[in-house]
Amino acid sequence: MIESVATIVIRTSPDEVFRFIAHRDNFPKWASAVSGTRIVISSEGPFGDGTLIQHTQVVSRVSHFEINQGFETDTIRIGFPSRLLVKHMHDLFQFAPVEQGTQVTLTTQIEPAPLLKPFGHLIAKRAGRIGQTLLERLKTLLEHKQ
């Protein structure tokens, strides 16, 4: 398993950060910042445990949803040809109050397909850059909204 961690401080409360992220219409605005591909919440109801998120050929499910604290996503389906590269992905979003606002941490775990295992350090580096870009987009959206 390959792991990367990205973190950022956003100048607003954990409640505001969490409310923004967990709003169905906002999630795609910041989560598609890197790939430029469309992200769709493909399940009904409020964002929370069981919510399905579709990103191109990958479908993830939200779990361990804790208000103002965080949530996790796990891939439940990876389409072809992506599944030739990645077997599984897990993201953990955590929110913690700090003096300046909210520290948001994104921990990504990737289980690469056997073909990519020798390139684990490069995958971790790229995942870290993607995670940091996502968090910077989130920060921009939240801080400029006020």
Sequence and secondary structure as in RCSB ss.txt:
>XXXX:A:sequence
MIESVATIVIRTSPDEVFRFIAHRDNFPKWASAVSGTRIVISSEGPFGDGTLIQHTQVVSRVSHFEINQGFETDT
IRIGFPSRLLVKHMHDLFQFAPVEQGTQVTLTTQIEPAPLLKPFGHLIAKRAGRIGQTLLERLKTLLEHKQ
>XXXX:A:secstr
 EEEEEEEEESS HHHHHHHHHSTTTHHHHHTTTT S EEE SSSSSSTT EEEETTEEEEEEEEETTTEEEEEE
EEE TTGGGTEEEEEEEEEEEEETTEEEEEEEEEEEE GGGGGGHHHHHHHHHHHHHHHHHHHHHHHHHH 
